[in-house]
Amino acid sequence: MSVLFIEYPKCTTCKKAKKFLIENNIEFIDRHIAEENPTKEELKEWLAKSNLSINKFFNTSGVLYREMQLKDKVKALPEDELLDILASNGMLVKRPIIVKEDTILIGFKEEEWLTKIK
């Protein structure tokens, strides 16, 4: 069974994650986050399955995050509005993301990936 791997190809962390998937013979479906950004429905589902807070889904180091001055908004806005913001542009979403049945992994932590997707 393959996993859904959502990445931005120019991102160095995404490159490391992709290399990890290939080296560990993990089948994956590759999705470019800027060309096919996650929908609000997907994000809502992933948020529920991940048991993470919605602020973990934001790419806080991204230019767009800073330009939109989201730091304070993320703390104040209701979840539904934050999902709309995330769904508006894939560059706002932290990556890479792994989606496998009921497992959602955000960002690349090799040890976590080894235990949860292998």
Long-range contacts (C-beta under 8 A, 24 or more apart in sequence): 1-27, 1-100, 1-101, 2-26, 2-27, 2-28, 2-29, 3-27, 3-28, 3-29, 3-98, 3-99, 3-100, 3-117, 4-28, 4-29, 4-31, 4-97, 4-98, 4-99, 4-100, 5-29, 5-30, 5-31, 5-96, 5-97, 5-98, 6-31, 6-33, 6-38, 6-93, 6-95, 6-96, 6-97, 6-98, 6-99, 7-31, 7-32, 7-33, 7-95, 7-96, 7-97, 8-32, 8-33, 8-34, 8-90, 8-91, 8-95, 11-95, 11-96, 13-95, 13-96, 13-107, 13-108, 14-95, 14-96, 14-108, 16-108, 17-96, 17-108, 17-113, 18-96, 20-108, 20-110, 20-113, 24-114, 24-118, 26-117, 26-118, 33-90, 33-91, 33-93, 33-95, 33-97, 34-90, 34-91, 35-90, 36-90, 37-87, 37-88, 37-89, 37-90, 37-91, 37-93, 38-86, 38-87, 38-90, 38-93, 38-97, 39-87, 40-83, 40-84, 40-86, 40-87, 43-83, 43-86, 43-87, 43-93, 44-83, 46-97, 46-99, 46-104, 47-79, 47-83, 49-102, 49-103, 49-104, 50-104, 50-106, 52-104, 52-106, 54-79, 54-82, 54-83, 54-86, 56-94, 56-106, 57-86, 57-93, 57-94, 57-106, 58-86, 58-92, 58-93, 58-94, 59-91, 59-92, 59-93, 59-94, 59-95, 60-94, 62-91, 62-92, 63-91, 64-89, 64-91, 64-92, 65-92, 68-92
